[in-house]
Amino acid sequence: MNNYEQVLIALRRVIRATDLHSKRLSKHSGLTGPQLLIMRTIRDLGEVTIGTIADKVSLSQATVTTILDRLELRKLVYRVRNTQDKRKVHAHLTEDGVDILARAPEPLQEEFVKKFQSLHEWEQTMIIASLQRVANMMDADDIDASPVLDLGPMLREDGWKSR
Protein backbone atom coordinates (compact mmCIF):
# COMPACT_ATOMS: atom_id res chain seq x y z
CA MET A 1 0.00 0.00 0.00
CA ASN A 2 1.35 3.43 -0.95
CA ASN A 3 1.97 6.08 1.70
CA TYR A 4 -0.68 8.37 0.21
CA GLU A 5 -3.23 5.53 0.41
CA GLN A 6 -2.43 5.10 4.10
CA VAL A 7 -3.01 8.84 4.65
CA LEU A 8 -6.32 8.76 2.78
CA ILE A 9 -7.48 5.71 4.76
CA ALA A 10 -6.55 7.43 8.04
CA LEU A 11 -8.50 10.54 6.98
CA ARG A 12 -11.52 8.42 6.05
CA ARG A 13 -11.35 6.73 9.47
CA VAL A 14 -11.34 10.11 11.23
CA ILE A 15 -14.32 11.28 9.19
CA ARG A 16 -16.14 7.98 9.78
CA ALA A 17 -15.47 8.03 13.54
CA THR A 18 -16.85 11.56 13.71
CA ASP A 19 -19.93 10.60 11.73
CA LEU A 20 -20.57 7.46 13.84
CA HIS A 21 -20.28 9.49 17.04
CA SER A 22 -22.81 12.01 15.70
CA LYS A 23 -25.25 9.20 14.89
CA ARG A 24 -24.74 7.59 18.32
CA LEU A 25 -25.34 10.94 19.99
CA SER A 26 -28.56 11.46 18.05
CA LYS A 27 -29.78 7.92 18.74
CA HIS A 28 -29.10 7.98 22.49
CA SER A 29 -30.14 11.53 23.32
CA GLY A 30 -31.97 12.90 20.29
CA LEU A 31 -29.47 15.78 20.27
CA THR A 32 -27.12 17.01 17.59
CA GLY A 33 -23.51 17.88 18.40
CA PRO A 34 -24.13 21.65 18.49
CA GLN A 35 -27.26 21.19 20.63
CA LEU A 36 -25.26 19.13 23.12
CA LEU A 37 -22.44 21.68 23.22
CA ILE A 38 -24.84 24.57 23.75
CA MET A 39 -26.70 22.74 26.52
CA ARG A 40 -23.41 21.82 28.21
CA THR A 41 -22.29 25.45 27.99
CA ILE A 42 -25.53 26.62 29.61
CA ARG A 43 -25.10 24.02 32.35
CA ASP A 44 -21.44 24.89 32.95
CA LEU A 45 -21.81 28.68 32.91
CA GLY A 46 -25.20 29.02 34.60
CA GLU A 47 -27.11 32.17 33.67
CA VAL A 48 -25.52 32.90 30.32
CA THR A 49 -26.23 35.22 27.40
CA ILE A 50 -26.60 34.09 23.80
CA GLY A 51 -23.43 36.04 22.87
CA THR A 52 -21.40 34.26 25.53
CA ILE A 53 -22.70 30.88 24.36
CA ALA A 54 -21.81 31.76 20.74
CA ASP A 55 -18.27 32.73 21.74
CA LYS A 56 -17.79 29.62 23.86
CA VAL A 57 -18.91 27.16 21.16
CA SER A 58 -17.49 29.08 18.16
CA LEU A 59 -20.82 29.57 16.40
CA SER A 60 -22.56 32.74 15.27
CA GLN A 61 -25.24 34.27 17.51
CA ALA A 62 -27.80 33.66 14.76
CA THR A 63 -26.94 29.95 14.69
CA VAL A 64 -27.08 29.69 18.48
CA THR A 65 -30.46 31.43 18.46
CA THR A 66 -31.79 28.95 15.86
CA ILE A 67 -30.54 26.01 17.91
CA LEU A 68 -32.03 27.49 21.10
CA ASP A 69 -35.36 27.91 19.27
CA ARG A 70 -35.38 24.16 18.54
CA LEU A 71 -34.30 23.26 22.08
CA GLU A 72 -37.00 25.54 23.48
CA LEU A 73 -39.65 23.84 21.30
CA ARG A 74 -38.54 20.53 22.84
CA LYS A 75 -38.79 22.15 26.30
CA LEU A 76 -35.10 21.51 27.04
CA VAL A 77 -34.17 25.18 27.51
CA TYR A 78 -35.93 28.43 28.24
CA ARG A 79 -34.88 32.05 27.83
CA VAL A 80 -35.41 35.01 30.11
CA ARG A 81 -34.87 38.67 29.24
CA ASN A 82 -32.63 40.49 31.71
CA THR A 83 -34.71 42.86 33.85
CA GLN A 84 -31.98 45.51 34.09
CA ASP A 85 -30.71 45.35 30.51
CA LYS A 86 -33.57 44.40 28.19
CA ARG A 87 -31.10 43.76 25.33
CA LYS A 88 -29.68 40.73 27.14
CA VAL A 89 -31.37 37.36 27.05
CA HIS A 90 -30.22 34.54 29.32
CA ALA A 91 -30.61 30.85 28.50
CA HIS A 92 -31.38 28.23 31.14
CA LEU A 93 -31.86 24.46 31.09
CA THR A 94 -35.23 23.01 32.04
CA GLU A 95 -35.44 19.94 34.27
CA ASP A 96 -35.92 17.83 31.13
CA GLY A 97 -32.83 19.50 29.64
CA VAL A 98 -30.77 18.64 32.72
CA ASP A 99 -32.01 15.03 32.57
CA ILE A 100 -31.27 14.51 28.86
CA LEU A 101 -27.86 16.13 29.26
CA ALA A 102 -26.99 13.77 32.12
CA ARG A 103 -27.73 10.78 29.86
CA ALA A 104 -26.03 12.12 26.73
CA PRO A 105 -22.65 10.71 25.67
CA GLU A 106 -19.56 12.90 25.98
CA PRO A 107 -18.74 14.99 22.92
CA LEU A 108 -16.14 13.27 20.75
CA GLN A 109 -13.63 16.08 21.15
CA GLU A 110 -13.50 15.68 24.95
CA GLU A 111 -12.09 12.17 24.67
CA PHE A 112 -9.73 13.36 21.94
CA VAL A 113 -8.51 16.27 24.08
CA LYS A 114 -7.75 13.96 27.01
CA LYS A 115 -5.74 11.60 24.82
CA PHE A 116 -4.00 14.42 22.93
CA GLN A 117 -2.97 16.20 26.13
CA SER A 118 -1.45 12.98 27.46
CA LEU A 119 1.03 12.95 24.56
CA HIS A 120 4.50 14.44 24.87
CA GLU A 121 4.75 18.02 23.64
CA TRP A 122 6.92 16.98 20.68
CA GLU A 123 4.24 14.46 19.62
CA GLN A 124 1.53 17.13 19.84
CA THR A 125 3.62 19.51 17.76
CA MET A 126 4.29 16.82 15.15
CA ILE A 127 0.58 16.01 14.84
CA ILE A 128 -0.36 19.69 14.53
CA ALA A 129 2.26 20.31 11.84
CA SER A 130 1.26 17.18 9.92
CA LEU A 131 -2.45 17.96 9.98
CA GLN A 132 -1.86 21.58 8.99
CA ARG A 133 0.20 20.33 6.04
CA VAL A 134 -2.56 17.88 5.06
CA ALA A 135 -5.15 20.69 5.24
CA ASN A 136 -2.90 22.79 3.01
CA MET A 137 -2.49 19.94 0.53
CA MET A 138 -6.28 19.64 0.37
CA ASP A 139 -6.59 23.39 -0.35
CA ALA A 140 -8.38 23.80 2.97
CA ASP A 141 -6.26 26.65 4.39
CA ASP A 142 -9.00 29.23 3.88
CA ILE A 143 -11.83 27.10 5.23
CA ASP A 144 -12.87 28.51 8.58
CA ALA A 145 -13.57 25.78 11.10
CA SER A 146 -14.59 25.48 14.72
CA PRO A 147 -12.68 23.20 17.09
CA VAL A 148 -15.79 21.03 17.36
CA LEU A 149 -15.52 17.47 16.07
CA ASP A 150 -18.95 16.81 14.64
CA LEU A 151 -20.40 16.67 11.17
CA GLY A 152 -23.16 15.13 9.17
CA PRO A 153 -26.64 16.01 8.05
CA MET A 154 -27.92 16.28 11.62
CA LEU A 155 -25.85 19.42 12.11
CA ARG A 156 -27.06 21.06 8.95
CA GLU A 157 -30.58 20.85 10.42
CA ASP A 158 -29.44 23.35 13.02
CA GLY A 159 -27.92 25.72 10.52
CA TRP A 160 -24.43 24.62 11.56
CA LYS A 161 -21.73 26.73 10.06
CA SER A 162 -18.18 27.61 10.89
CA ARG A 163 -17.34 31.20 11.61
C-alpha positions as CSV (number, residue, x, y, z in Angstrom):
1,M,0.0,0.0,0.0
2,N,1.4,3.4,-0.9
3,N,2.0,6.1,1.7
4,Y,-0.7,8.4,0.2
5,E,-3.2,5.5,0.4
6,Q,-2.4,5.1,4.1
7,V,-3.0,8.8,4.7
8,L,-6.3,8.8,2.8
9,I,-7.5,5.7,4.8
10,A,-6.6,7.4,8.0
11,L,-8.5,10.5,7.0
12,R,-11.5,8.4,6.0
13,R,-11.4,6.7,9.5
14,V,-11.3,10.1,11.2
15,I,-14.3,11.3,9.2
16,R,-16.1,8.0,9.8
17,A,-15.5,8.0,13.5
18,T,-16.8,11.6,13.7
19,D,-19.9,10.6,11.7
20,L,-20.6,7.5,13.8
21,H,-20.3,9.5,17.0
22,S,-22.8,12.0,15.7
23,K,-25.2,9.2,14.9
24,R,-24.7,7.6,18.3
25,L,-25.3,10.9,20.0
26,S,-28.6,11.5,18.1
27,K,-29.8,7.9,18.7
28,H,-29.1,8.0,22.5
29,S,-30.1,11.5,23.3
30,G,-32.0,12.9,20.3
31,L,-29.5,15.8,20.3
32,T,-27.1,17.0,17.6
33,G,-23.5,17.9,18.4
34,P,-24.1,21.7,18.5
35,Q,-27.3,21.2,20.6
36,L,-25.3,19.1,23.1
37,L,-22.4,21.7,23.2
38,I,-24.8,24.6,23.7
39,M,-26.7,22.7,26.5
40,R,-23.4,21.8,28.2
41,T,-22.3,25.5,28.0
42,I,-25.5,26.6,29.6
43,R,-25.1,24.0,32.4
44,D,-21.4,24.9,32.9
45,L,-21.8,28.7,32.9
46,G,-25.2,29.0,34.6
47,E,-27.1,32.2,33.7
48,V,-25.5,32.9,30.3
49,T,-26.2,35.2,27.4
50,I,-26.6,34.1,23.8
51,G,-23.4,36.0,22.9
52,T,-21.4,34.3,25.5
53,I,-22.7,30.9,24.4
54,A,-21.8,31.8,20.7
55,D,-18.3,32.7,21.7
56,K,-17.8,29.6,23.9
57,V,-18.9,27.2,21.2
58,S,-17.5,29.1,18.2
59,L,-20.8,29.6,16.4
60,S,-22.6,32.7,15.3
61,Q,-25.2,34.3,17.5
62,A,-27.8,33.7,14.8
63,T,-26.9,29.9,14.7
64,V,-27.1,29.7,18.5
65,T,-30.5,31.4,18.5
66,T,-31.8,29.0,15.9
67,I,-30.5,26.0,17.9
68,L,-32.0,27.5,21.1
69,D,-35.4,27.9,19.3
70,R,-35.4,24.2,18.5
71,L,-34.3,23.3,22.1
72,E,-37.0,25.5,23.5
73,L,-39.7,23.8,21.3
74,R,-38.5,20.5,22.8
75,K,-38.8,22.1,26.3
76,L,-35.1,21.5,27.0
77,V,-34.2,25.2,27.5
78,Y,-35.9,28.4,28.2
79,R,-34.9,32.1,27.8
80,V,-35.4,35.0,30.1
81,R,-34.9,38.7,29.2
82,N,-32.6,40.5,31.7
83,T,-34.7,42.9,33.9
84,Q,-32.0,45.5,34.1
85,D,-30.7,45.3,30.5
86,K,-33.6,44.4,28.2
87,R,-31.1,43.8,25.3
88,K,-29.7,40.7,27.1
89,V,-31.4,37.4,27.1
90,H,-30.2,34.5,29.3
91,A,-30.6,30.9,28.5
92,H,-31.4,28.2,31.1
93,L,-31.9,24.5,31.1
94,T,-35.2,23.0,32.0
95,E,-35.4,19.9,34.3
96,D,-35.9,17.8,31.1
97,G,-32.8,19.5,29.6
98,V,-30.8,18.6,32.7
99,D,-32.0,15.0,32.6
100,I,-31.3,14.5,28.9
101,L,-27.9,16.1,29.3
102,A,-27.0,13.8,32.1
103,R,-27.7,10.8,29.9
104,A,-26.0,12.1,26.7
105,P,-22.6,10.7,25.7
106,E,-19.6,12.9,26.0
107,P,-18.7,15.0,22.9
108,L,-16.1,13.3,20.7
109,Q,-13.6,16.1,21.1
110,E,-13.5,15.7,24.9
111,E,-12.1,12.2,24.7
112,F,-9.7,13.4,21.9
113,V,-8.5,16.3,24.1
114,K,-7.7,14.0,27.0
115,K,-5.7,11.6,24.8
116,F,-4.0,14.4,22.9
117,Q,-3.0,16.2,26.1
118,S,-1.5,13.0,27.5
119,L,1.0,12.9,24.6
120,H,4.5,14.4,24.9
121,E,4.7,18.0,23.6
122,W,6.9,17.0,20.7
123,E,4.2,14.5,19.6
124,Q,1.5,17.1,19.8
125,T,3.6,19.5,17.8
126,M,4.3,16.8,15.1
127,I,0.6,16.0,14.8
128,I,-0.4,19.7,14.5
129,A,2.3,20.3,11.8
130,S,1.3,17.2,9.9
131,L,-2.5,18.0,10.0
132,Q,-1.9,21.6,9.0
133,R,0.2,20.3,6.0
134,V,-2.6,17.9,5.1
135,A,-5.1,20.7,5.2
136,N,-2.9,22.8,3.0
137,M,-2.5,19.9,0.5
138,M,-6.3,19.6,0.4
139,D,-6.6,23.4,-0.4
140,A,-8.4,23.8,3.0
141,D,-6.3,26.6,4.4
142,D,-9.0,29.2,3.9
143,I,-11.8,27.1,5.2
144,D,-12.9,28.5,8.6
145,A,-13.6,25.8,11.1
146,S,-14.6,25.5,14.7
147,P,-12.7,23.2,17.1
148,V,-15.8,21.0,17.4
149,L,-15.5,17.5,16.1
150,D,-18.9,16.8,14.6
151,L,-20.4,16.7,11.2
152,G,-23.2,15.1,9.2
153,P,-26.6,16.0,8.0
154,M,-27.9,16.3,11.6
155,L,-25.8,19.4,12.1
156,R,-27.1,21.1,9.0
157,E,-30.6,20.8,10.4
158,D,-29.4,23.4,13.0
159,G,-27.9,25.7,10.5
160,W,-24.4,24.6,11.6
161,K,-21.7,26.7,10.1
162,S,-18.2,27.6,10.9
163,R,-17.3,31.2,11.6
